[in-house]
C-alpha cells in the first residue's frame, strides 16, 4: 500500500521484475529506518515529505539567488 509497486510504465518481464525488486529493496531500507525511529508509517511519511519539500525550497532559492547560504 505505501510502496507504490503498481505504478510503473513498462510491460516486459525483466523491467517489471527490476522495478518490483528495487521498490521492495527501498521499502526494506525505509522500514528499517522507521523501526529504529519507533514511529508509524504515516509519521515517517510525513517526516520524509517535510524534509523533501524543505530541501526543494532551499534548492530553488539558491538557484534563483533568493537565499544566500
C-alpha positions as CSV (number, residue, x, y, z in Angstrom):
1,X,0.0,0.0,0.0
2,X,2.7,2.5,0.9
3,X,5.3,1.1,-1.5
4,X,3.6,2.1,-4.9
5,X,4.8,-1.0,-6.6
6,X,1.9,-1.0,-9.0
7,X,2.8,2.4,-10.7
8,X,5.2,1.6,-13.5
9,X,5.2,2.2,-17.3
10,X,6.9,-1.0,-18.6
11,X,5.3,-4.2,-19.8
12,X,8.2,-6.6,-20.5
13,X,9.1,-9.2,-17.9
14,X,12.6,-8.0,-16.8
15,X,11.9,-4.3,-16.4
16,X,8.8,-5.2,-14.3
17,X,10.9,-7.5,-12.1
18,X,13.6,-4.9,-11.8
19,X,11.1,-2.3,-10.8
20,X,9.5,-4.5,-8.2
21,X,12.8,-5.7,-6.8
22,X,14.1,-2.1,-6.4
23,X,10.8,-0.9,-4.9
24,X,11.0,-3.8,-2.4
25,X,14.6,-3.0,-1.6
26,X,13.8,0.6,-1.0
27,X,10.8,-0.4,1.2
28,X,13.0,-2.6,3.4
29,X,15.6,0.1,3.8
30,X,12.9,2.6,4.8
31,X,11.2,0.1,7.1
32,X,14.5,-0.4,9.0
33,X,14.9,3.3,9.5
34,X,11.2,3.6,10.6
35,X,11.6,0.7,13.1
36,X,14.8,2.3,14.5
37,X,12.9,5.6,15.0
38,X,9.9,3.7,16.5
39,X,7.3,5.7,14.6
40,X,4.3,4.7,12.4
41,X,4.5,4.7,8.6
42,X,2.3,7.7,8.4
43,X,4.6,9.7,10.8
44,X,7.6,8.6,8.8
45,X,6.0,9.5,5.5
46,X,5.1,13.0,6.9
47,X,8.7,13.4,8.0
48,X,10.1,12.4,4.7
49,X,7.8,14.8,2.8
50,X,8.7,17.6,5.1
51,X,12.4,17.0,4.5
52,X,12.0,16.7,0.7
53,X,9.9,19.9,0.5
54,X,12.3,21.8,2.6
55,X,15.3,20.7,0.5
56,X,13.4,21.6,-2.7
57,X,12.6,25.1,-1.4
58,X,16.2,25.7,-0.3
59,X,17.5,24.4,-3.7
60,X,15.1,26.7,-5.7
61,X,16.0,29.7,-3.5
62,X,19.7,29.0,-4.1
63,X,19.2,28.7,-7.9
64,X,17.3,32.0,-8.1
65,X,19.6,33.8,-5.7
66,X,16.9,34.5,-3.2
67,X,18.8,32.6,-0.4
68,X,22.4,33.1,0.4
69,X,23.6,30.1,2.3
